């Protein structure tokens, strides 16, 4: 059960929110780059 305790301490520190925001921004950035390459750099 120490893993669960350590995870709770990690989540309470706010690092979990920072990580979630980073993942969301990373996903959005990936989509923007993919669209740019598909539509601007290599048009049909």
C-alpha positions in Angstrom: 0.0 0.0 0.0 3.0 2.3 0.1 2.7 2.9 -3.6 -0.8 4.3 -3.1 0.4 6.5 -0.3 3.2 7.9 -2.4 0.8 8.5 -5.3 -1.5 10.5 -3.0 1.4 12.6 -1.8 2.4 13.2 -5.4 -1.1 14.2 -6.5 -1.6 16.5 -3.5 1.5 18.5 -4.3 -0.1 19.8 -7.5 2.3 18.0 -9.8 -0.7 16.0 -11.1 -2.4 19.1 -12.3 0.8 20.4 -14.0 1.3 17.0 -15.7 -2.4 17.0 -16.9 -2.0 20.5 -18.4 1.2 19.5 -20.1 -0.4 16.5 -21.7 -3.4 18.5 -22.9 -1.1 21.2 -24.4 1.1 18.6 -25.9 -1.8 16.9 -27.6 -3.2 20.2 -29.0 0.3 21.1 -30.3 0.6 17.8 -32.0 -2.7 18.3 -33.7 -1.8 21.7 -34.9 1.5 20.5 -36.3 -0.2 17.6 -38.1 -2.7 19.9 -39.6 0.0 22.4 -40.7 2.0 19.7 -42.4 -1.0 18.1 -44.1 -2.7 21.3 -45.4 0.2 23.8 -45.9 3.4 21.9 -46.5 2.0 19.0 -48.4 -1.3 20.1 -50.0 -3.3 17.5 -52.1 
